Amino acid sequence: MRASLEVADIFRAAGPSYRVTHAGHLSLDQLKVMSAIETCRTAIMGGHVEACTDCGHWRIAYNSCRNRHCPRCQGAAARTWLAEREADLLPVGYFHVVFTLPAEVADIALQNKAAVYGLLFQAASETMTTIAADPKHLGVRIGITAVLHTWGSAMTHHPHIHMIVPGGGLSPDGSRWISSRPAFLLPVRVLGKLFRRLFLTRLMGLYDAGRLGFHGSLAHLADRRTFLRHLAPVRKKRWVVYAKPPFAGPETVLAYLSRYTHRVAISNSRLLRLDQTGVTFRYKDYRRGGVDRQQVMTLSPDEFIRRFLLHILPKGFHRIRHYGLLAGATRKAQLDHVRRLLGVAPPATTDVQPEPPDARPPCPCCGGHMVVIETFERWCRPRAPPHSGTSTGTITP
C-alpha cells in the first residue's frame, strides 16, 4: 500500500530547485541518490502491464530503483536479508548493544565518512570481542551482527552502531558453550573506556597518515595542534555504550532486525504532509518520557533534503557487518558446532527450492490473479491492452 506522502514526492517537488541552489556543493553519490528516489516506480524506470485472469482488469506497474537509500525499496531488501539470516539464530538469549560517537568526533566523521565509519565498526567490534574474551568477564568468543545508523529521529547526524549479540560464546578451546548471565552481558563502563581508547588512538593514526580531510567549518583542524586541542575534551568524556535488556527470544530478534537492518534516514510512514509551511513528520524526542516522547516537526523542503543527504553512504560501503562466530565463510560451520554443543538440531534444509510466492497484489476489482501481459523498457510507454467492456486501466505508481 502506497503511503499518502513519500520521500520521493518531496524530492520531486523540491529536488530540482535544490540542485540548482546547491550546484557544485553536492557529491556525485548524492546526485545519484536524488535521481534514483525521484524516478523510482515511474515511467522513466520501465515496468510491466498486469491483467486479471478473471475479469480482464489491467494496470501498469513501474520498476523500482533498488537504491539502498530509497525508503520505498528497502522493504523487499529487508525481507530477503532476514530470510537468509534466519538460519543463523541460536536458541539462546540475545542482547542489543549500541556504540555512539560523541558530537566532536561525529563532525569529523561527516567529512570523512568511509574512513571514520569504518573505524567505528572496527573499534566497536574489537571492543566487544576483547572484553568478552577476557576471563574476568565471559572468557569466550562471541558472535556479532553490527548495523550502522548515522541519524537521529529528527534526521540529524548521529552516527552509532547497533549490535545484536547472542548471550554467550565458545570457550577458548571450542569445547563448551558458555552462557552469559540472563540479564547481563558485559559491563558498559568497561566497554566505553576501551572503545574510547581504541577509537581515538586509531583516529590519530588516520590523521598522521593523511587520510582525513577538513574543509568548511572544520578547516582549522588541518593544523595538528588544533586537532589535538579539539580532541582533548573527548578524551576525558565518558563515551556512551548502551546495553538494552535482552530480547525475549529468537523470534523477537528477527522482528527487531526487520525494523533496523535496512532502515534509511526516515521512513515514509513518519511523513505527515507537504504544504506551504514545509515538510511535517513525526519524530521521537528522547529527552521526554511517556506519551510526550512522540513529537511533530516541520522543516522547509530544502532543510529536509539537506538532512536526508547527510546520510548517503559512500559507494561500496557495507553498513551491515558480522564478526566472531558470525563472520565470513566459517559462519555456518561455527554455528553448526554451537548447535551440537547446545544439543539442538540444525535448521531444516531442502534440496528443492519452493516456488516464490506471488508478490503481485490481487485484482482490485474481483480479487483475481494478476499476470504479466507486457513488459516495457526505461523511457518507453506500454501498448494499450485490448479493449474490454469489463476492464478499466489503472496506473500503479
Protein Blocks (a to p, Z undefined) as FASTA:
>chain_A
ZZfbdfklmmmmmmmmmmmmmgoiacfklmmmmmmmmmgopaknopaddddfklopacdd
dddekiakbmklmmmmmmmmmmmmmmmpccbddddddddddfklmmmmmmmmmlmmmmmm
mmmmmmmmmmmmpmklnopacdddddddfbdfkopacddddddddebdddfkopaccddd
fkbcbdfklmmmmmmmmmmmmmmmmmmnopaccehjllmmmpmklmmmmmmmmmmpccdd
ddddddfbfklmmmmmmmmmmgcfbdfklpmbdcfkbccdddddfkbgcjllpccddddf
klmmmmmmmmpccehiafbdcehjlgcjllmmmmmmmmmmnopacddddfbdcddddfbd
cdfklopacddfbdcdehiacddddddfkbccdddZZ
